[in-house]
Amino acid sequence: MQHDTQKIVVFQESRSSFIELLKDGQIQFRTVQPPAGVPQDAGTVVEIIGALGSAPPAAALAWVIVEWLKGRKSRKVTVQLLDKKVVELTGYGVDEVERILKSARSTSVFDPGEQDKKEE
């Protein structure tokens, strides 16, 4: 089952660095703020609409995820698959991430190291 749009929950400490890479990867997206009453630290939903380049959106998004993970060892991307299994994308190549994203139910992006950095 493939989705028309991919939704990713990006936690606040990861938002700017991940969105910057989406822009670098020429990926069209929009952010959806949490509804009223939902804590702001619950994360921002980034909805992937498409890719401007010649690569399909899943391939472009896979590149962004792999590059973002390379930026810091503390970064994490987890994907819940349609069968409800959870996969952490650390160590996967672009082709593998693209394949996994095609079966994604939900994706979360976070960097606990960024939170530690803020507290110093």
N, CA, C and O atoms as a MOPAC input file, in Angstrom:
PM7 MOZYME 1SCF
protein

 N      0.85300 1    -1.19300 1     0.00000 1
 C      0.00000 1     0.00000 1     0.00000 1
 C      0.88500 1     1.23700 1     0.00000 1
 O      1.71500 1     1.40400 1     0.89400 1
 N      0.72100 1     2.09300 1    -0.97600 1
 C      1.52400 1     3.29200 1    -1.04800 1
 C      0.63200 1     4.50400 1    -0.77600 1
 O     -0.51500 1     4.55100 1    -1.21900 1
 N      1.15900 1     5.46500 1    -0.05700 1
 C      0.39900 1     6.64900 1     0.32100 1
 C      0.63800 1     7.75300 1    -0.69700 1
 O      1.70500 1     7.82100 1    -1.30700 1
 N     -0.36400 1     8.62400 1    -0.88300 1
 C     -0.17600 1     9.77200 1    -1.75300 1
 C      0.81100 1    10.75300 1    -1.14400 1
 O      1.62200 1    11.34900 1    -1.85300 1
 N      0.74100 1    10.92000 1     0.16100 1
 C      1.69100 1    11.78200 1     0.85800 1
 C      2.27200 1    11.01400 1     2.03200 1
 O      1.61700 1    10.15800 1     2.62600 1
 N      3.50600 1    11.33600 1     2.34800 1
 C      4.18700 1    10.72000 1     3.48600 1
 C      4.16800 1    11.74500 1     4.62000 1
 O      4.53700 1    12.90100 1     4.41700 1
 N      3.74300 1    11.32900 1     5.80400 1
 C      3.73100 1    12.22200 1     6.95900 1
 C      4.81200 1    11.78400 1     7.91900 1
 O      4.95200 1    10.60200 1     8.23200 1
 N      5.57800 1    12.76300 1     8.38300 1
 C      6.69100 1    12.51000 1     9.28800 1
 C      6.53000 1    13.40500 1    10.50000 1
 O      6.31200 1    14.60800 1    10.35700 1
 N      6.63300 1    12.84000 1    11.68200 1
 C      6.61900 1    13.65000 1    12.90100 1
 C      8.06500 1    14.03200 1    13.19700 1
 O      8.91900 1    13.17300 1    13.41700 1
 N      8.31900 1    15.34000 1    13.19600 1
 C      9.65700 1    15.86300 1    13.45000 1
 C      9.61700 1    16.57400 1    14.79000 1
 O      8.91500 1    17.57000 1    14.96000 1
 N     10.37900 1    16.05000 1    15.73500 1
 C     10.37000 1    16.65300 1    17.06300 1
 C     11.17100 1    17.94200 1    17.05900 1
 O     12.13800 1    18.08500 1    16.31100 1
 N     10.75800 1    18.87600 1    17.89900 1
 C     11.21300 1    20.26400 1    17.85500 1
 C     12.71600 1    20.42700 1    17.72000 1
 O     13.17900 1    21.25500 1    16.93500 1
 N     13.48800 1    19.64800 1    18.47500 1
 C     14.93300 1    19.81700 1    18.44600 1
 C     15.52900 1    19.42200 1    17.09700 1
 O     16.67600 1    19.76600 1    16.81000 1
 N     14.78100 1    18.71300 1    16.27100 1
 C     15.27400 1    18.24400 1    14.97400 1
 C     14.71200 1    19.03700 1    13.80200 1
 O     15.17000 1    18.89200 1    12.66900 1
 N     13.73800 1    19.85900 1    14.07300 1
 C     12.95200 1    20.50400 1    13.01600 1
 C     13.80400 1    21.27800 1    12.01600 1
 O     13.72200 1    21.02100 1    10.81500 1
 N     14.60800 1    22.20600 1    12.47800 1
 C     15.31600 1    23.08700 1    11.53900 1
 C     16.31800 1    22.33200 1    10.67100 1
 O     16.39800 1    22.58400 1     9.46800 1
 N     17.09100 1    21.40500 1    11.26100 1
 C     18.09100 1    20.68600 1    10.46800 1
 C     17.44000 1    19.74400 1     9.46100 1
 O     17.94100 1    19.59700 1     8.34700 1
 N     16.33500 1    19.10700 1     9.83100 1
 C     15.67200 1    18.17700 1     8.91600 1
 C     14.99000 1    18.93700 1     7.78100 1
 O     15.08000 1    18.53900 1     6.62000 1
 N     14.31900 1    20.01700 1     8.11600 1
 C     13.62900 1    20.80600 1     7.08800 1
 C     14.63300 1    21.43800 1     6.12000 1
 O     14.35300 1    21.55400 1     4.92700 1
 N     15.77900 1    21.84000 1     6.61700 1
 C     16.82000 1    22.39300 1     5.73600 1
 C     17.24300 1    21.35300 1     4.69600 1
 O     17.42700 1    21.68800 1     3.52600 1
 N     17.39700 1    20.10800 1     5.11200 1
 C     17.75400 1    19.04800 1     4.16100 1
 C     16.62200 1    18.75000 1     3.18600 1
 O     16.88600 1    18.43200 1     2.02600 1
 N     15.37400 1    18.84300 1     3.62500 1
 C     14.25500 1    18.68500 1     2.68900 1
 C     14.34400 1    19.73300 1     1.58400 1
 O     14.13300 1    19.43100 1     0.40900 1
 N     14.65800 1    20.95700 1     1.97300 1
 C     14.80700 1    22.02900 1     0.98700 1
 C     15.98600 1    21.74800 1     0.06200 1
 O     15.87500 1    21.91700 1    -1.15300 1
 N     17.11200 1    21.32200 1     0.62700 1
 C     18.28800 1    20.98900 1    -0.18200 1
 C     17.97800 1    19.87200 1    -1.17400 1
 O     18.49300 1    19.87000 1    -2.29200 1
 N     17.13900 1    18.92500 1    -0.76700 1
 C     16.76300 1    17.80200 1    -1.61500 1
 C     15.63700 1    18.12000 1    -2.58100 1
 O     15.15300 1    17.23900 1    -3.29200 1
 N     15.21300 1    19.39900 1    -2.61000 1
 C     14.14100 1    19.87900 1    -3.48900 1
 C     12.85200 1    19.08800 1    -3.29500 1
 O     12.16800 1    18.72900 1    -4.25400 1
 N     12.54300 1    18.83100 1    -2.04300 1
 C     11.31400 1    18.10800 1    -1.71000 1
 C     10.24000 1    19.11400 1    -1.32200 1
 O     10.45700 1    19.97800 1    -0.47300 1
 N      9.09600 1    18.99100 1    -1.94900 1
 C      7.96200 1    19.84500 1    -1.61300 1
 C      7.30600 1    19.29200 1    -0.35700 1
 O      7.04800 1    18.09200 1    -0.25700 1
 N      7.03800 1    20.17300 1     0.59800 1
 C      6.43300 1    19.73300 1     1.86100 1
 C      5.65000 1    20.87400 1     2.46500 1
 O      5.76900 1    22.02700 1     2.04900 1
 N      4.85100 1    20.53200 1     3.45000 1
 C      4.17800 1    21.55900 1     4.26000 1
 C      4.19200 1    21.06600 1     5.69500 1
 O      4.17300 1    19.86200 1     5.95400 1
 N      4.22600 1    22.00300 1     6.61400 1
 C      4.17900 1    21.61700 1     8.01900 1
 C      2.75700 1    21.79500 1     8.52800 1
 O      2.04500 1    22.72400 1     8.14800 1
 N      2.37600 1    20.88700 1     9.38800 1
 C      1.04100 1    20.91200 1     9.98500 1
 C      1.24200 1    21.02800 1    11.48200 1
 O      1.77700 1    20.11600 1    12.11200 1
 N      0.82300 1    22.12800 1    12.05000 1
 C      0.98500 1    22.33800 1    13.48300 1
 C     -0.01700 1    21.49000 1    14.25600 1
 O     -1.11200 1    21.21900 1    13.76200 1
 N      0.35100 1    21.06900 1    15.46800 1
 C     -0.58600 1    20.27500 1    16.27700 1
 C     -1.86000 1    21.06200 1    16.55300 1
 O     -1.81600 1    22.28500 1    16.67900 1
 N     -2.98200 1    20.37900 1    16.64600 1
 C     -4.23500 1    21.07200 1    16.95900 1
 C     -4.19600 1    21.70000 1    18.34600 1
 O     -3.37600 1    21.33000 1    19.18600 1
 N     -5.07200 1    22.63200 1    18.56700 1
 C     -5.16200 1    23.29900 1    19.86900 1
 C     -5.32800 1    22.24600 1    20.96100 1
 O     -6.08700 1    21.28800 1    20.81200 1
 N     -4.60600 1    22.44500 1    22.05600 1
 C     -4.69000 1    21.53300 1    23.18100 1
 C     -3.63500 1    20.43800 1    23.17600 1
 O     -3.43600 1    19.76900 1    24.19000 1
 N     -2.95700 1    20.24700 1    22.05200 1
 C     -1.88500 1    19.25500 1    21.97800 1
 C     -0.58200 1    19.97200 1    22.31200 1
 O     -0.29900 1    21.02400 1    21.74100 1
 N      0.21800 1    19.42200 1    23.22900 1
 C      1.46600 1    20.08400 1    23.60800 1
 C      2.36500 1    20.34100 1    22.38800 1
 O      2.48900 1    19.49100 1    21.50600 1
 N      2.97700 1    21.50800 1    22.35600 1
 C      3.83200 1    21.88900 1    21.23500 1
 C      5.06600 1    20.98900 1    21.11500 1
 O      5.60800 1    20.82500 1    20.02200 1
 N      5.50900 1    20.40800 1    22.22900 1
 C      6.68600 1    19.54500 1    22.15400 1
 C      6.34300 1    18.15300 1    21.61700 1
 O      7.20200 1    17.27300 1    21.56200 1
 N      5.07800 1    17.96200 1    21.22300 1
 C      4.66200 1    16.69100 1    20.65300 1
 C      5.22700 1    16.50500 1    19.24800 1
 O      5.15900 1    15.40700 1    18.69700 1
 N      5.77100 1    17.54500 1    18.67500 1
 C      6.37000 1    17.44300 1    17.35100 1
 C      5.52600 1    18.11700 1    16.29200 1
 O      4.33500 1    18.36900 1    16.47700 1
 N      6.16600 1    18.39700 1    15.19600 1
 C      5.52100 1    19.00700 1    14.04800 1
 C      5.35900 1    17.94000 1    12.97900 1
 O      6.29100 1    17.18100 1    12.71000 1
 N      4.19300 1    17.87800 1    12.37300 1
 C      3.99000 1    16.94800 1    11.27900 1
 C      4.44500 1    17.62700 1     9.99600 1
 O      3.98300 1    18.71400 1     9.65000 1
 N      5.36300 1    16.96200 1     9.29800 1
 C      5.82600 1    17.42900 1     7.99700 1
 C      5.21700 1    16.49200 1     6.96700 1
 O      5.45600 1    15.28500 1     6.98400 1
 N      4.43800 1    17.06100 1     6.08300 1
 C      3.77500 1    16.27600 1     5.05600 1
 C      4.54900 1    16.43400 1     3.75300 1
 O      4.66800 1    17.53900 1     3.22500 1
 N      5.07000 1    15.33100 1     3.24200 1
 C      5.83700 1    15.34600 1     2.00200 1
 C      4.83900 1    15.31500 1     0.84700 1
 O      4.00100 1    14.41700 1     0.75800 1
 N      4.94100 1    16.30500 1    -0.03300 1
 C      4.00000 1    16.42200 1    -1.14100 1
 C      4.58700 1    15.85100 1    -2.42500 1
 O      3.88500 1    15.19000 1    -3.19100 1
 N      5.86800 1    16.10200 1    -2.66200 1
 C      6.50600 1    15.62300 1    -3.88200 1
 C      7.94500 1    16.08000 1    -3.93200 1
 O      8.44200 1    16.72300 1    -3.00700 1
 N      8.60900 1    15.74100 1    -5.02600 1
 C      9.99600 1    16.14700 1    -5.23200 1
 C     10.07700 1    16.92600 1    -6.54000 1
 O      9.41100 1    16.58200 1    -7.51600 1
 N     10.89500 1    17.97900 1    -6.55700 1
 C     11.01200 1    18.81600 1    -7.74200 1
 C     11.97500 1    18.24700 1    -8.77500 1
 O     11.83700 1    18.51800 1    -9.96800 1
 N     12.94800 1    17.46100 1    -8.32800 1
 C     13.94700 1    16.90900 1    -9.24500 1
 C     13.40700 1    15.70800 1   -10.00100 1
 O     12.20200 1    15.45500 1   -10.01900 1
 N     14.31400 1    14.97500 1   -10.62400 1
 C     13.91500 1    13.81700 1   -11.41200 1
 C     13.67800 1    12.57700 1   -10.55000 1
 O     13.05300 1    11.62200 1   -11.01100 1
 N     14.16500 1    12.57500 1    -9.30700 1
 C     13.99300 1    11.41100 1    -8.42600 1
 C     12.55600 1    11.32800 1    -7.92500 1
 O     11.93200 1    12.35900 1    -7.67400 1
 N     12.02200 1    10.11300 1    -7.77600 1
 C     10.69700 1     9.96700 1    -7.16800 1
 C     10.73600 1    10.46100 1    -5.72000 1
 O     11.79600 1    10.42900 1    -5.09400 1
 N      9.60100 1    10.92000 1    -5.17500 1
 C      9.59000 1    11.44300 1    -3.79900 1
 C     10.16900 1    10.48900 1    -2.76900 1
 O     10.88700 1    10.93300 1    -1.87300 1
 N      9.88600 1     9.19400 1    -2.86200 1
 C     10.41300 1     8.23700 1    -1.86800 1
 C     11.93200 1     8.17700 1    -1.92700 1
 O     12.58800 1     8.08800 1    -0.88800 1
 N     12.50000 1     8.22500 1    -3.12800 1
 C     13.95800 1     8.18400 1    -3.27300 1
 C     14.58300 1     9.46100 1    -2.73200 1
 O     15.60900 1     9.41300 1    -2.05400 1
 N     13.97100 1    10.60300 1    -3.02900 1
 C     14.49100 1    11.88000 1    -2.54300 1
 C     14.40600 1    11.94700 1    -1.02100 1
 O     15.34000 1    12.41400 1    -0.37000 1
 N     13.30000 1    11.48700 1    -0.45200 1
 C     13.13800 1    11.48500 1     0.99900 1
 C     14.12600 1    10.51700 1     1.64500 1
 O     14.67400 1    10.81200 1     2.70700 1
 N     14.35600 1     9.37800 1     1.02300 1
 C     15.33300 1     8.42400 1     1.55200 1
 C     16.71700 1     9.05800 1     1.60700 1
 O     17.44500 1     8.87200 1     2.58200 1
 N     17.08400 1     9.79900 1     0.57800 1
 C     18.38100 1    10.50200 1     0.56100 1
 C     18.45800 1    11.48200 1     1.71700 1
 O     19.46800 1    11.53500 1     2.41900 1
 N     17.39400 1    12.26400 1     1.92300 1
 C     17.36300 1    13.24800 1     3.01200 1
 C     17.55500 1    12.55100 1     4.35800 1
 O     18.34400 1    13.00900 1     5.18400 1
 N     16.84900 1    11.46500 1     4.58000 1
 C     16.94000 1    10.75800 1     5.85700 1
 C     18.35200 1    10.24100 1     6.09100 1
 O     18.90600 1    10.42300 1     7.17600 1
 N     18.93800 1     9.60000 1     5.08700 1
 C     20.29600 1     9.05900 1     5.22600 1
 C     21.29200 1    10.18300 1     5.49800 1
 O     22.14800 1    10.04600 1     6.37200 1
 N     21.19600 1    11.27800 1     4.77200 1
 C     22.10800 1    12.41200 1     4.97800 1
 C     21.91600 1    13.04000 1     6.35200 1
 O     22.89200 1    13.39500 1     7.01200 1
 N     20.66600 1    13.18000 1     6.78700 1
 C     20.38900 1    13.77800 1     8.09200 1
 C     20.98100 1    12.91400 1     9.19700 1
 O     21.58100 1    13.43100 1    10.13900 1
 N     20.81400 1    11.60300 1     9.08400 1
 C     21.37000 1    10.69500 1    10.09200 1
 C     22.89200 1    10.77400 1    10.14900 1
 O     23.46900 1    10.62500 1    11.22600 1
 N     23.54600 1    11.00100 1     9.03200 1
 C     25.00600 1    11.11000 1     8.99200 1
 C     25.50500 1    12.34300 1     9.75000 1
 O     26.66000 1    12.38100 1    10.17500 1
 N     24.65300 1    13.34100 1     9.91900 1
 C     25.05100 1    14.60500 1    10.52500 1
 C     25.45800 1    14.51200 1    11.99300 1
 O     26.32300 1    15.26500 1    12.44100 1
 N     24.85000 1    13.60400 1    12.74100 1
 C     25.14200 1    13.42400 1    14.17100 1
 C     24.83000 1    11.99500 1    14.56900 1
 O     23.82600 1    11.43300 1    14.13300 1
 N     25.66900 1    11.41100 1    15.38200 1
 C     25.44600 1    10.02900 1    15.83200 1
 C     24.19400 1     9.89500 1    16.68400 1
 O     23.59900 1     8.81900 1    16.73400 1
 N     23.78200 1    10.96900 1    17.35600 1
 C     22.62700 1    10.89200 1    18.25600 1
 C     21.28500 1    10.92100 1    17.51500 1
 O     20.24900 1    10.65400 1    18.12300 1
 N     21.28400 1    11.23700 1    16.23200 1
 C     20.03500 1    11.34600 1    15.48000 1
 C     19.38900 1     9.99300 1    15.25300 1
 O     20.06900 1     8.98900 1    15.04600 1
 N     18.06000 1     9.98400 1    15.29400 1
 C     17.28700 1     8.75000 1    15.12500 1
 C     16.10700 1     9.00000 1    14.19600 1
 O     15.46700 1    10.05100 1    14.24300 1
 N     15.83500 1     8.01100 1    13.35400 1
 C     14.61800 1     7.99300 1    12.54500 1
 C     14.00700 1     6.60600 1    12.72300 1
 O     14.64300 1     5.59000 1    12.44300 1
 N     12.76900 1     6.58600 1    13.19100 1
 C     12.08000 1     5.31400 1    13.34800 1
 C     10.86500 1     5.29300 1    12.42800 1
 O     10.21000 1     6.31000 1    12.19900 1
 N     10.58800 1     4.10600 1    11.91300 1
 C      9.46000 1     3.91700 1    11.00800 1
 C      8.60400 1     2.78000 1    11.54400 1
 O      9.10300 1     1.69100 1    11.82700 1
 N      7.31900 1     3.04300 1    11.68000 1
 C      6.39300 1     1.95600 1    11.99200 1
 C      5.83200 1     1.48300 1    10.65800 1
 O      5.25700 1     2.26500 1     9.90100 1
 N      6.00500 1     0.20700 1    10.38200 1
 C      5.55700 1    -0.37000 1     9.12300 1
 C      4.07200 1    -0.69700 1     9.17500 1
 O      3.46300 1    -0.68300 1    10.24500 1
 N      3.50100 1    -0.98800 1     8.03400 1
 C      2.08200 1    -1.32800 1     7.96200 1
 C      1.74800 1    -2.55100 1     8.80900 1
 O      0.62900 1    -2.66700 1     9.30900 1
 N      2.71200 1    -3.47300 1     8.97700 1
 C      2.48300 1    -4.65500 1     9.81700 1
 C      2.75900 1    -4.37000 1    11.29900 1
 O      2.78500 1    -5.28700 1    12.12000 1
 N      2.96400 1    -3.08800 1    11.63200 1
 C      3.18500 1    -2.57000 1    12.98600 1
 C      4.57200 1    -2.84000 1    13.55500 1
 O      4.83400 1    -2.49500 1    14.70700 1
 N      5.47300 1    -3.45100 1    12.77400 1
 C      6.86000 1    -3.59200 1    13.21100 1
 C      7.49800 1    -2.21000 1    13.17000 1
 O      7.10100 1    -1.35500 1    12.37800 1
 N      8.49900 1    -2.00000 1    14.03800 1
 C      9.20300 1    -0.72100 1    14.09300 1
 C     10.64600 1    -0.94700 1    13.65300 1
 O     11.31500 1    -1.87300 1    14.11200 1
 N     11.11300 1    -0.07300 1    12.74700 1
 C     12.47200 1    -0.15300 1    12.22800 1
 C     13.17200 1     1.16500 1    12.51900 1
 O     12.64200 1     2.23700 1    12.22600 1
 N     14.37400 1     1.08000 1    13.10100 1
 C     15.20900 1     2.27000 1    13.26100 1
 C     16.13400 1     2.31000 1    12.05100 1
 O     16.80800 1     1.32300 1    11.75500 1
 N     16.17400 1     3.43100 1    11.35600 1
 C     16.85500 1     3.50600 1    10.06600 1
 C     18.35900 1     3.71700 1    10.13600 1
 O     18.98900 1     3.87300 1     9.09000 1
 N     18.94800 1     3.72900 1    11.28600 1
 C     20.39000 1     3.90300 1    11.42000 1
 C     21.13700 1     2.79000 1    10.68800 1
 O     20.85900 1     1.60800 1    10.89100 1
 N     22.09000 1     3.17800 1     9.83200 1
 C     22.94200 1     2.21500 1     9.15300 1
 C     22.42900 1     1.72600 1     7.81200 1
 O     23.12200 1     0.96300 1     7.13900 1
 N     21.24800 1     2.13600 1     7.40400 1
 C     20.69600 1     1.72100 1     6.12500 1
 C     21.16300 1     2.65000 1     5.00900 1
 O     21.42900 1     3.82900 1     5.24400 1
 N     21.26000 1     2.11100 1     3.79300 1
 C     21.56600 1     2.90700 1     2.61100 1
 C     20.29700 1     3.50100 1     2.02600 1
 O     19.19100 1     3.17100 1     2.45400 1
 N     20.46100 1     4.37900 1     1.04600 1
 C     19.32800 1     5.08300 1     0.43700 1
 C     18.32000 1     4.09800 1    -0.16200 1
 O     17.11600 1     4.25000 1     0.04400 1
 N     18.79200 1     3.10200 1    -0.89200 1
 C     17.86900 1     2.13800 1    -1.52100 1
 C     17.05100 1     1.37800 1    -0.47600 1
 O     15.85300 1     1.16000 1    -0.65700 1
 N     17.70200 1     0.98000 1     0.61300 1
 C     17.00500 1     0.26100 1     1.67800 1
 C     15.97300 1     1.15900 1     2.36400 1
 O     14.85700 1     0.72500 1     2.65200 1
 N     16.35400 1     2.41500 1     2.62400 1
 C     15.42400 1     3.35200 1     3.26700 1
 C     14.22500 1     3.60000 1     2.35700 1
 O     13.08700 1     3.64700 1     2.82500 1
 N     14.47600 1     3.75900 1     1.06600 1
 C     13.37100 1     3.96400 1     0.12000 1
 C     12.39400 1     2.78700 1     0.17600 1
 O     11.18100 1     2.99400 1     0.21700 1
 N     12.90800 1     1.56700 1     0.17800 1
 C     12.06700 1     0.37000 1     0.23800 1
 C     11.24200 1     0.35100 1     1.52900 1
 O     10.05500 1     0.02700 1     1.50600 1
 N     11.87200 1     0.69600 1     2.64700 1
 C     11.18500 1     0.70900 1     3.94100 1
 C     10.09400 1     1.77900 1     3.95400 1
 O      8.99500 1     1.53400 1     4.45200 1
 N     10.38600 1     2.95800 1     3.41400 1
 C      9.40800 1     4.04900 1     3.41100 1
 C      8.14700 1     3.69900 1     2.62800 1
 O      7.06100 1     4.18600 1     2.94100 1
 N      8.29200 1     2.86600 1     1.62700 1
 C      7.12800 1     2.46600 1     0.83300 1
 C      6.13600 1     1.63200 1     1.64200 1
 O      4.97400 1     1.50500 1     1.25500 1
 N      6.58500 1     1.06400 1     2.76100 1
 C      5.71500 1     0.27300 1     3.64100 1
 C      5.47100 1     0.98100 1     4.96800 1
 O      5.05200 1     0.34700 1     5.93700 1
 N      5.72600 1     2.27500 1     5.02500 1
 C      5.63400 1     3.01100 1     6.28900 1
 C      4.19800 1     3.37000 1     6.63600 1
 O      3.41900 1     3.80800 1     5.79000 1
 N      3.87700 1     3.17100 1     7.89700 1
 C      2.61700 1     3.65700 1     8.46300 1
 C      2.86600 1     5.03800 1     9.08000 1
 O      2.06700 1     5.96000 1     8.91700 1
 N      3.99400 1     5.15800 1     9.79100 1
 C      4.36700 1     6.44700 1    10.38300 1
 C      5.88600 1     6.52000 1    10.50300 1
 O      6.57000 1     5.50100 1    10.59000 1
 N      6.39000 1     7.73800 1    10.50500 1
 C      7.82700 1     7.97800 1    10.60200 1
 C      8.06200 1     9.08600 1    11.61500 1
 O      7.33600 1    10.08000 1    11.63800 1
 N      9.08300 1     8.91300 1    12.45700 1
 C      9.43700 1     9.92100 1    13.46000 1
 C     10.91400 1    10.25400 1    13.34300 1
 O     11.75700 1     9.37700 1    13.15000 1
 N     11.20800 1    11.54700 1    13.46400 1
 C     12.57300 1    12.06400 1    13.35300 1
 C     12.89400 1    12.80400 1    14.65000 1
 O     12.15200 1    13.69600 1    15.06000 1
 N     14.00400 1    12.43100 1    15.29400 1
 C     14.36800 1    13.13100 1    16.52300 1
 C     15.86200 1    13.04400 1    16.77500 1
 O     16.54300 1    12.14400 1    16.28300 1
 N     16.35100 1    13.99000 1    17.54400 1
 C     17.76800 1    14.04700 1    17.88800 1
 C     17.89900 1    14.38800 1    19.36200 1
 O     17.90900 1    15.56500 1    19.72400 1
 N     17.99900 1    13.37900 1    20.22000 1
 C     18.14300 1    13.66200 1    21.64900 1
 C     19.40800 1    14.45400 1    21.95500 1
 O     19.46000 1    15.13800 1    22.97700 1
 N     20.42200 1    14.38500 1    21.10900 1
 C     21.65000 1    15.14700 1    21.29300 1
 C     21.43100 1    16.64100 1    21.19200 1
 O     22.12400 1    17.40900 1    21.85900 1
 N     20.48500 1    17.07000 1    20.37700 1
 C     20.16000 1    18.48700 1    20.26300 1
 C     19.56900 1    19.00900 1    21.56000 1
 O     19.84900 1    20.14100 1    21.95600 1
 N     18.75500 1    18.20200 1    22.22600 1
 C     18.17700 1    18.60500 1    23.51200 1
 C     19.28300 1    18.75900 1    24.54800 1
 O     19.27700 1    19.72100 1    25.31700 1
 N     20.24300 1    17.81700 1    24.58200 1
 C     21.36800 1    17.90700 1    25.50900 1
 C     22.17600 1    19.16900 1    25.25400 1
 O     22.63200 1    19.82300 1    26.19100 1
 N     22.35100 1    19.50700 1    23.98500 1
 C     23.10900 1    20.69100 1    23.58600 1
 C     22.46600 1    21.96600 1    24.12900 1
 O     23.15900 1    22.88200 1    24.57100 1
 N     21.10000 1    22.01500 1    24.09000 1
 C     20.37800 1    23.18900 1    24.58300 1
 C     20.54600 1    23.36700 1    26.08700 1
 O     20.57000 1    24.49400 1    26.58200 1
 N     20.66300 1    22.25400 1    26.81600 1
 C     20.73400 1    22.31900 1    28.27800 1
 C     22.10800 1    22.69500 1    28.78700 1
 O     22.25400 1    23.00400 1    29.97000 1
 N     23.12900 1    22.68000 1    27.93100 1
 C     24.48500 1    23.03600 1    28.38000 1
 C     24.62700 1    24.50200 1    28.63800 1
 O     25.70400 1    24.96000 1    29.02000 1

